Amino acid sequence: FPIARSVEFRRPDLINIIQYQMSLKQEANMVMRYVYEKFKPKKVAIFYQNDDFGVEPRDEIERLAKSDLKGLEILAVPYERNSVTFKEQVEKIKKFKPDAIALQAT
């Protein structure tokens, strides 16, 4: 029963693992659907860690925007793990003027 939610531990060949928590992809899907239905944003910025912990949820939100959440404009803004300065990312997000910001970080 690992609590790891990364895609690494969800490969089909790992047949003897029972997942304790939902995947990052599933969580991003559920949260984004809720935000979309409850708040009706037109523009969402995704501020994400540029590794498996952020890329997998970012990909799911982008997939949703193209398929189920029609009309939703996405701006994906990455940062590198252990970063402490986010000036460039903040400027990109401010310029985009999102209705919501998704934070995919550890």
Secondary structure as UniProt FT lines:
FT   HELIX           7..10
FT   TURN            12..13
FT   TURN            15..16
FT   HELIX           24..39
FT   STRAND          43..49
FT   HELIX           52..67
FT   TURN            70..71
FT   STRAND          73..79
FT   TURN            81..82
FT   HELIX           87..96
FT   STRAND          100..104
//
